[in-house]
Amino acid sequence: MARSAVEDGIRMLAATPHVRDDYPTSPERMEGALAELRRAVDEAGVDLELRPGGELALGHLGKLEPDELHRFGLGGSEHWLLFEFPYAGWPLGLSQLALRLRDEGFGLVIAHPERNEEVQARPERLRDFVDAGMLVQLTAASVDGRLGRRPRETSLLMLELGLAHLLASDAHAPSIRAIGLSNAVESIGDPELGRWLTEDVPAALIASEPLPERPVSASTGRSRRAKRR
């Protein structure tokens, strides 16, 4: 996976193991595994910077201590946490939890909502989350169509509506979703927007800086309508 990432032009990768009931990853376990992986990548001569993180389920966001949450910061961010949006149903209580976390100094990045059936039916429902300061991360395989028509159409509509801020591989293994991003960026049809999603916004999050201005784009809307004809 590390070699594939470098071949695709990726220079930095956040390793984000699941943190939920069926994968009760602790900060210590994540940090230990990351250290092992860094050594293996260095020994293999792969030029890739690996950073910490975690993909946290709703219940774990609410019960982990602030110090533990900081250690799971996305890409080592001091502020941003990656939240695993459910594939079915609506995350009741997310807005209230986000307010509490904000008071503790945390912001939320919502992972892969385009794969949720309720979001596919009404992507604009995410507007309240975005207006409350949450960011949205799309999966590359959704954007380029590898996960099917509905995730792709939903992703493109979310981009058109300004409801997406990052693009990630969400790769789990060499055999489960290719790790590259270039095909997804190409399928968006807007190099400036693609760079904003994969470079500009991630760099700002890691540096705890304000998000750069989103480039003006009309291509995503045309691409989506063309696919529906």
DAGI-V345173 format. One record per pair of residues at least 12 apart in sequence whose ideal C-beta (glycine too) atoms are under 10 Angstrom apart, sorted by the first residue. I is the first residue (numbers start at 1). GAP is how many residues later the second one is. D is the distance in whole Angstrom. If there is no record, write none. Layout:
i | gap | d
I | GAP | D
I | GAP | D
//
This chain:
i | gap | d
1 | 12 | 8
1 | 14 | 10
1 | 36 | 10
1 | 40 | 10
1 | 45 | 10
1 | 47 | 10
1 | 168 | 9
1 | 170 | 6
1 | 171 | 9
1 | 172 | 7
1 | 173 | 6
1 | 175 | 10
1 | 177 | 9
1 | 178 | 5
2 | 35 | 8
2 | 38 | 8
2 | 39 | 5
2 | 42 | 7
2 | 44 | 5
2 | 45 | 9
2 | 46 | 5
2 | 48 | 8
2 | 177 | 8
3 | 38 | 9
3 | 41 | 8
3 | 42 | 10
3 | 43 | 6
3 | 45 | 8
3 | 171 | 9
3 | 176 | 9
4 | 42 | 10
4 | 165 | 9
4 | 167 | 8
4 | 170 | 7
4 | 174 | 7
4 | 175 | 5
4 | 176 | 6
5 | 36 | 10
5 | 41 | 8
5 | 43 | 6
5 | 45 | 10
5 | 164 | 8
5 | 166 | 8
5 | 173 | 10
5 | 174 | 5
5 | 175 | 7
5 | 176 | 9
6 | 35 | 10
6 | 40 | 6
6 | 41 | 6
6 | 42 | 5
6 | 173 | 10
7 | 39 | 10
7 | 172 | 9
7 | 173 | 8
7 | 175 | 10
8 | 132 | 10
8 | 161 | 9
8 | 170 | 8
8 | 171 | 7
8 | 172 | 3
8 | 173 | 6
8 | 174 | 5
8 | 175 | 9
8 | 177 | 10
9 | 171 | 8
9 | 172 | 8
9 | 173 | 6
9 | 176 | 10
9 | 189 | 9
10 | 38 | 7
10 | 39 | 9
10 | 159 | 8
10 | 169 | 7
10 | 170 | 7
10 | 171 | 7
10 | 172 | 9
10 | 188 | 8
11 | 36 | 8
11 | 37 | 7
11 | 38 | 6
11 | 188 | 9
12 | 36 | 7
12 | 37 | 4
12 | 38 | 8
12 | 39 | 6
12 | 63 | 7
12 | 64 | 10
12 | 187 | 9
12 | 190 | 8
12 | 191 | 9
12 | 194 | 8
13 | 24 | 10
13 | 28 | 9
13 | 35 | 6
13 | 36 | 7
13 | 37 | 6
13 | 38 | 7
13 | 40 | 10
13 | 62 | 9
13 | 155 | 10
13 | 156 | 8
13 | 158 | 9
13 | 166 | 8
14 | 20 | 10
14 | 35 | 10
14 | 36 | 8
14 | 37 | 5
14 | 38 | 7
14 | 39 | 4
14 | 40 | 9
14 | 41 | 10
14 | 59 | 10
14 | 60 | 6
14 | 61 | 4
14 | 62 | 8
14 | 63 | 9
14 | 68 | 8
14 | 154 | 8
14 | 188 | 8
14 | 191 | 10
14 | 192 | 9
15 | 15 | 8
15 | 18 | 8
15 | 19 | 6
15 | 22 | 7
15 | 23 | 9
15 | 35 | 6
15 | 36 | 7
15 | 37 | 7
15 | 38 | 6
15 | 39 | 9
15 | 60 | 9
16 | 14 | 9
16 | 35 | 9
16 | 36 | 8
16 | 37 | 4
16 | 38 | 6
16 | 39 | 5
16 | 40 | 9
16 | 56 | 8
16 | 58 | 7
16 | 59 | 8
16 | 66 | 6
16 | 68 | 9
16 | 93 | 10
16 | 95 | 8
16 | 152 | 8
16 | 154 | 9
17 | 12 | 8
17 | 13 | 6
17 | 16 | 7
17 | 17 | 9
17 | 35 | 10
17 | 36 | 8
17 | 37 | 6
17 | 38 | 7
17 | 39 | 10
17 | 55 | 9
17 | 155 | 10
18 | 36 | 8
18 | 37 | 5
18 | 38 | 8
18 | 39 | 8
18 | 42 | 9
18 | 66 | 7
18 | 154 | 9
19 | 34 | 10
19 | 35 | 4
19 | 36 | 6
19 | 37 | 5
19 | 38 | 7
19 | 40 | 10
19 | 41 | 5
19 | 42 | 9
19 | 45 | 8
19 | 49 | 9
19 | 50 | 10
19 | 53 | 6
19 | 62 | 10
19 | 63 | 9
19 | 65 | 8
20 | 34 | 10
20 | 35 | 8
20 | 36 | 7
20 | 37 | 4
20 | 38 | 9
20 | 39 | 7
20 | 40 | 6
20 | 64 | 7
21 | 36 | 7
21 | 38 | 7
21 | 39 | 8
22 | 35 | 9
23 | 31 | 10
23 | 32 | 9
23 | 34 | 9
23 | 37 | 10
24 | 36 | 8
25 | 29 | 6
25 | 30 | 9
25 | 31 | 9
25 | 35 | 9
25 | 47 | 9
26 | 28 | 10
26 | 38 | 10
26 | 42 | 8
26 | 45 | 9
26 | 46 | 10
27 | 25 | 9
27 | 27 | 8
27 | 37 | 9
27 | 38 | 10
27 | 40 | 8
27 | 41 | 5
27 | 42 | 9
27 | 43 | 9
27 | 44 | 4
27 | 45 | 6
28 | 40 | 10
28 | 43 | 9
30 | 22 | 6
30 | 23 | 8
30 | 24 | 6
30 | 41 | 7
30 | 42 | 7
31 | 21 | 7
31 | 40 | 7
31 | 41 | 10
33 | 19 | 10
34 | 16 | 6
34 | 17 | 8
34 | 18 | 5
34 | 19 | 9
35 | 15 | 10
35 | 17 | 10
37 | 13 | 6
38 | 12 | 5
38 | 13 | 10
49 | 26 | 10
50 | 25 | 10
50 | 26 | 10
51 | 22 | 9
51 | 23 | 8
51 | 24 | 4
51 | 25 | 5
51 | 26 | 9
51 | 151 | 10
51 | 155 | 7
52 | 19 | 7
52 | 20 | 7
52 | 21 | 7
52 | 22 | 9
52 | 23 | 7
52 | 24 | 5
52 | 25 | 9
53 | 18 | 9
53 | 19 | 6
53 | 20 | 7
53 | 21 | 5
53 | 22 | 6
53 | 23 | 7
53 | 24 | 8
53 | 27 | 9
53 | 28 | 9
53 | 29 | 6
53 | 56 | 10
54 | 14 | 9
54 | 15 | 9
54 | 17 | 8
54 | 18 | 4
54 | 19 | 8
54 | 20 | 8
54 | 27 | 8
54 | 28 | 7
54 | 30 | 9
55 | 17 | 9
55 | 19 | 9
55 | 26 | 9
55 | 27 | 5
55 | 28 | 8
55 | 29 | 5
55 | 30 | 10
55 | 54 | 10
55 | 56 | 6
55 | 57 | 9
55 | 82 | 10
55 | 113 | 10
55 | 115 | 9
56 | 12 | 10
56 | 13 | 8
56 | 16 | 6
56 | 18 | 10
56 | 25 | 6
56 | 26 | 7
56 | 27 | 6
56 | 28 | 6
56 | 52 | 9
56 | 55 | 9
57 | 26 | 8
57 | 27 | 5
57 | 28 | 10
57 | 29 | 8
57 | 34 | 9
58 | 25 | 7
58 | 26 | 8
58 | 27 | 9
58 | 28 | 8
58 | 33 | 5
58 | 34 | 9
58 | 35 | 7
58 | 36 | 7
58 | 39 | 7
59 | 34 | 10
59 | 38 | 10
60 | 12 | 9
60 | 23 | 10
60 | 24 | 9
61 | 20 | 7
61 | 21 | 10
61 | 22 | 6
61 | 23 | 9
61 | 30 | 10
61 | 32 | 10
61 | 33 | 9
61 | 36 | 6
61 | 37 | 9
61 | 39 | 9
61 | 40 | 7
61 | 45 | 9
61 | 47 | 8
62 | 31 | 8
62 | 34 | 10
62 | 35 | 6
62 | 38 | 8
62 | 39 | 9
64 | 17 | 9
65 | 39 | 10
66 | 35 | 9
66 | 38 | 5
66 | 39 | 8
66 | 40 | 8
69 | 12 | 6
69 | 32 | 8
69 | 35 | 8
69 | 36 | 9
69 | 37 | 6
70 | 34 | 10
70 | 35 | 8
70 | 36 | 8
72 | 34 | 10
73 | 33 | 8
73 | 132 | 9
73 | 133 | 9
73 | 135 | 9
74 | 33 | 9
74 | 34 | 10
74 | 35 | 6
74 | 37 | 10
74 | 61 | 10
74 | 63 | 9
74 | 92 | 9
74 | 94 | 10
74 | 128 | 9
74 | 131 | 6
74 | 132 | 8
75 | 34 | 10
75 | 127 | 7
75 | 128 | 9
75 | 130 | 7
75 | 131 | 5
75 | 132 | 10
76 | 129 | 10
76 | 130 | 6
77 | 29 | 9
77 | 30 | 9
77 | 32 | 9
77 | 125 | 9
77 | 127 | 10
77 | 128 | 5
77 | 129 | 6
77 | 130 | 8
77 | 131 | 6
78 | 27 | 8
78 | 28 | 9
78 | 127 | 10
78 | 128 | 9
78 | 129 | 10
78 | 130 | 5
79 | 23 | 10
79 | 26 | 6
79 | 27 | 6
79 | 28 | 5
79 | 126 | 8
79 | 127 | 10
79 | 129 | 5
79 | 130 | 10
80 | 26 | 7
80 | 27 | 5
80 | 28 | 7
80 | 29 | 5
80 | 54 | 10
80 | 55 | 7
80 | 86 | 10
80 | 122 | 10
80 | 124 | 10
80 | 125 | 5
80 | 126 | 8
80 | 128 | 8
81 | 17 | 10
81 | 20 | 7
81 | 25 | 5
81 | 26 | 7
81 | 27 | 6
81 | 28 | 7
82 | 26 | 8
82 | 27 | 5
82 | 28 | 8
82 | 29 | 6
82 | 53 | 10
82 | 55 | 7
82 | 84 | 10
82 | 86 | 9
83 | 14 | 9
83 | 15 | 9
83 | 18 | 10
83 | 25 | 5
83 | 26 | 7
83 | 27 | 5
83 | 28 | 6
83 | 30 | 10
83 | 46 | 10
83 | 51 | 8
83 | 52 | 10
83 | 54 | 9
84 | 26 | 9
84 | 27 | 5
84 | 28 | 8
85 | 23 | 10
85 | 25 | 5
85 | 26 | 6
85 | 27 | 6
85 | 28 | 4
85 | 29 | 9
85 | 30 | 8
85 | 31 | 6
85 | 34 | 8
85 | 41 | 9
85 | 44 | 9
85 | 51 | 9
85 | 52 | 9
86 | 26 | 10
86 | 27 | 9
86 | 29 | 9
86 | 30 | 6
86 | 31 | 10
86 | 32 | 9
87 | 25 | 8
87 | 26 | 10
87 | 28 | 6
87 | 29 | 6
87 | 30 | 8
87 | 32 | 10
88 | 27 | 10
88 | 28 | 7
88 | 29 | 6
88 | 30 | 8
89 | 27 | 8
89 | 28 | 9
89 | 29 | 7
90 | 26 | 8
90 | 28 | 6
90 | 29 | 9
90 | 35 | 8
91 | 19 | 9
91 | 22 | 9
91 | 25 | 9
91 | 27 | 10
91 | 38 | 9
94 | 14 | 8
94 | 16 | 9
94 | 34 | 10
94 | 35 | 7
94 | 38 | 9
94 | 40 | 8
95 | 33 | 7
95 | 34 | 7
95 | 37 | 6
95 | 39 | 9
98 | 12 | 10
98 | 31 | 8
98 | 34 | 6
98 | 35 | 8
98 | 36 | 6
99 | 33 | 8
99 | 34 | 10
102 | 30 | 8
102 | 31 | 7
102 | 32 | 10
107 | 25 | 10
107 | 26 | 6
107 | 27 | 7
107 | 28 | 7
107 | 98 | 9
107 | 101 | 10
108 | 21 | 8
108 | 24 | 9
108 | 25 | 8
108 | 26 | 5
108 | 27 | 7
108 | 28 | 10
109 | 25 | 7
109 | 26 | 5
109 | 27 | 7
109 | 28 | 5
109 | 56 | 8
109 | 57 | 7
109 | 59 | 9
109 | 92 | 10
109 | 93 | 10
109 | 96 | 7
110 | 16 | 8
110 | 19 | 6
110 | 20 | 9
110 | 24 | 6
110 | 25 | 7
110 | 26 | 5
110 | 27 | 7
110 | 28 | 10
110 | 53 | 10
110 | 54 | 10
110 | 55 | 9
110 | 56 | 10
111 | 25 | 9
111 | 26 | 5
111 | 27 | 9
111 | 28 | 8
111 | 55 | 9
111 | 57 | 7
111 | 59 | 7
112 | 24 | 9
112 | 25 | 7
112 | 26 | 7
112 | 27 | 5
112 | 29 | 9
112 | 30 | 7
112 | 35 | 9
112 | 39 | 8
112 | 43 | 10
112 | 56 | 8
112 | 58 | 6
113 | 12 | 9
113 | 13 | 6
113 | 16 | 9
113 | 23 | 6
113 | 24 | 8
113 | 25 | 8
113 | 26 | 10
113 | 29 | 10
113 | 41 | 8
113 | 42 | 10
113 | 45 | 8
113 | 50 | 9
113 | 51 | 9
114 | 12 | 9
114 | 22 | 9
114 | 23 | 10
114 | 24 | 6
114 | 25 | 7
114 | 28 | 5
114 | 29 | 8
114 | 33 | 9
114 | 36 | 8
114 | 37 | 5
114 | 38 | 8
114 | 39 | 9
114 | 40 | 4
114 | 41 | 5
114 | 42 | 9
114 | 43 | 9
114 | 44 | 6
114 | 45 | 10
114 | 49 | 9
114 | 50 | 8
115 | 23 | 9
115 | 24 | 7
115 | 26 | 10
115 | 27 | 6
115 | 32 | 7
115 | 33 | 9
115 | 35 | 9
115 | 36 | 5
115 | 39 | 8
115 | 40 | 9
115 | 55 | 9
116 | 35 | 10
116 | 38 | 9
117 | 33 | 8
117 | 37 | 10
119 | 17 | 10
119 | 31 | 10
119 | 32 | 10
119 | 35 | 6
119 | 38 | 10
119 | 39 | 8
119 | 44 | 9
120 | 30 | 5
120 | 31 | 7
120 | 33 | 8
120 | 34 | 5
120 | 35 | 10
120 | 37 | 9
121 | 29 | 9
121 | 33 | 9
122 | 32 | 10
123 | 13 | 10
123 | 30 | 9
123 | 31 | 6
123 | 32 | 9
123 | 33 | 10
123 | 34 | 5
123 | 35 | 5
123 | 37 | 9
123 | 38 | 6
123 | 40 | 6
123 | 41 | 10
124 | 33 | 9
124 | 34 | 9
124 | 37 | 7
124 | 39 | 8
125 | 38 | 10
126 | 32 | 7
126 | 35 | 8
126 | 37 | 5
126 | 38 | 9
127 | 34 | 8
127 | 35 | 9
127 | 36 | 7
129 | 34 | 9
130 | 28 | 10
130 | 31 | 9
130 | 32 | 8
130 | 33 | 6
130 | 34 | 9
130 | 35 | 8
134 | 31 | 9
135 | 28 | 10
135 | 29 | 9
135 | 30 | 4
135 | 31 | 7
135 | 66 | 8
135 | 70 | 8
135 | 76 | 8
136 | 22 | 7
136 | 23 | 10
136 | 26 | 10
136 | 27 | 6
136 | 28 | 5
136 | 29 | 6
136 | 30 | 7
137 | 27 | 8
137 | 28 | 7
137 | 29 | 4
137 | 30 | 7
137 | 31 | 5
137 | 33 | 8
137 | 60 | 9
137 | 64 | 9
137 | 65 | 10
138 | 13 | 9
138 | 16 | 9
138 | 17 | 5
138 | 18 | 10
138 | 20 | 7
138 | 21 | 8
138 | 25 | 10
138 | 26 | 5
138 | 27 | 9
138 | 28 | 7
138 | 29 | 5
138 | 30 | 7
138 | 32 | 9
138 | 46 | 8
138 | 50 | 10
138 | 59 | 8
139 | 12 | 8
139 | 16 | 8
139 | 28 | 8
139 | 29 | 6
139 | 30 | 7
139 | 31 | 4
139 | 32 | 9
139 | 38 | 8
139 | 45 | 8
140 | 15 | 9
140 | 27 | 6
140 | 28 | 7
140 | 29 | 5
140 | 30 | 7
140 | 31 | 9
140 | 37 | 8
140 | 38 | 8
140 | 39 | 9
140 | 40 | 7
140 | 41 | 5
140 | 42 | 9
140 | 43 | 7
140 | 44 | 4
140 | 45 | 8
140 | 47 | 9
140 | 57 | 10
140 | 58 | 9
141 | 14 | 10
141 | 28 | 8
141 | 29 | 7
141 | 30 | 9
141 | 35 | 10
141 | 36 | 5
141 | 37 | 8
141 | 39 | 10
141 | 42 | 9
141 | 43 | 7
142 | 12 | 7
142 | 13 | 5
142 | 14 | 9
142 | 16 | 10
142 | 25 | 9
142 | 28 | 9
142 | 35 | 10
142 | 42 | 8
143 | 12 | 5
143 | 13 | 7
143 | 15 | 10
143 | 16 | 8
143 | 21 | 9
143 | 24 | 7
143 | 38 | 9
143 | 40 | 9
143 | 41 | 4
143 | 42 | 8
143 | 43 | 10
143 | 44 | 6
143 | 45 | 7
143 | 51 | 10
143 | 54 | 9
143 | 77 | 10
144 | 34 | 10
144 | 36 | 10
144 | 37 | 9
144 | 38 | 10
144 | 39 | 5
144 | 40 | 4
144 | 41 | 9
144 | 42 | 8
144 | 43 | 4
144 | 44 | 9
145 | 38 | 9
145 | 39 | 9
145 | 42 | 7
145 | 82 | 9
146 | 31 | 7
146 | 32 | 8
146 | 37 | 9
146 | 38 | 9
146 | 41 | 10
147 | 23 | 10
147 | 30 | 8
149 | 78 | 8
149 | 79 | 10
152 | 32 | 10
152 | 35 | 8
152 | 71 | 10
152 | 72 | 9
152 | 75 | 7
153 | 71 | 6
153 | 74 | 7
153 | 75 | 7
154 | 70 | 10
155 | 12 | 9
155 | 29 | 9
155 | 32 | 9
155 | 33 | 9
155 | 65 | 9
155 | 69 | 9
156 | 31 | 9
156 | 32 | 8
156 | 33 | 9
156 | 63 | 10
156 | 64 | 6
156 | 65 | 8
156 | 66 | 10
156 | 67 | 6
156 | 68 | 4
156 | 69 | 9
156 | 70 | 10
156 | 71 | 7
156 | 72 | 10
157 | 63 | 8
157 | 64 | 9
157 | 67 | 6
157 | 71 | 10
158 | 62 | 9
158 | 66 | 10
159 | 29 | 7
159 | 31 | 9
159 | 34 | 7
159 | 38 | 8
159 | 55 | 10
159 | 58 | 8
159 | 60 | 9
159 | 61 | 4
159 | 62 | 9
159 | 64 | 9
159 | 65 | 8
160 | 57 | 8
160 | 58 | 9
160 | 59 | 9
160 | 60 | 5
160 | 61 | 4
160 | 62 | 9
160 | 63 | 9
160 | 64 | 6
160 | 65 | 9
161 | 59 | 9
161 | 60 | 9
162 | 52 | 7
162 | 55 | 9
162 | 58 | 10
164 | 29 | 10
164 | 33 | 7
164 | 37 | 10
164 | 50 | 10
164 | 56 | 9
165 | 31 | 8
165 | 32 | 7
165 | 35 | 10
165 | 36 | 5
165 | 37 | 9
165 | 39 | 10
165 | 40 | 9
165 | 46 | 7
165 | 49 | 8
166 | 30 | 9
166 | 31 | 6
166 | 32 | 8
166 | 34 | 10
166 | 35 | 5
166 | 36 | 6
166 | 39 | 8
167 | 14 | 6
167 | 17 | 6
167 | 18 | 7
167 | 21 | 8
167 | 26 | 10
167 | 27 | 7
167 | 29 | 9
167 | 30 | 4
167 | 31 | 5
167 | 32 | 10
167 | 34 | 9
167 | 35 | 9
168 | 13 | 8
168 | 16 | 10
168 | 29 | 9
168 | 30 | 8
168 | 34 | 9
169 | 12 | 6
169 | 15 | 9
181 | 13 | 8
181 | 16 | 9
181 | 17 | 5
181 | 18 | 10
182 | 12 | 9
182 | 16 | 9
184 | 13 | 9
184 | 14 | 9
185 | 12 | 7
185 | 13 | 6
185 | 14 | 10
187 | 36 | 8
188 | 29 | 8
188 | 31 | 7
188 | 32 | 6
188 | 35 | 7
189 | 28 | 9
189 | 29 | 10
189 | 30 | 4
189 | 31 | 7
189 | 33 | 8
189 | 34 | 5
189 | 37 | 10
190 | 25 | 8
190 | 26 | 10
190 | 27 | 5
190 | 28 | 8
190 | 29 | 4
190 | 30 | 6
190 | 32 | 10
190 | 33 | 9
191 | 24 | 9
191 | 28 | 10
192 | 22 | 9
192 | 23 | 4
192 | 24 | 9
192 | 25 | 7
192 | 27 | 10
193 | 21 | 8
193 | 22 | 5
193 | 23 | 9
193 | 24 | 5
193 | 26 | 8
193 | 27 | 7
194 | 21 | 9
194 | 23 | 10
195 | 20 | 8
196 | 15 | 9
196 | 16 | 7
196 | 17 | 9
196 | 18 | 6
196 | 19 | 6
196 | 21 | 9
197 | 17 | 9
197 | 18 | 10
199 | 13 | 10
200 | 12 | 5
200 | 13 | 9
200 | 14 | 9
200 | 15 | 9
201 | 13 | 9
//
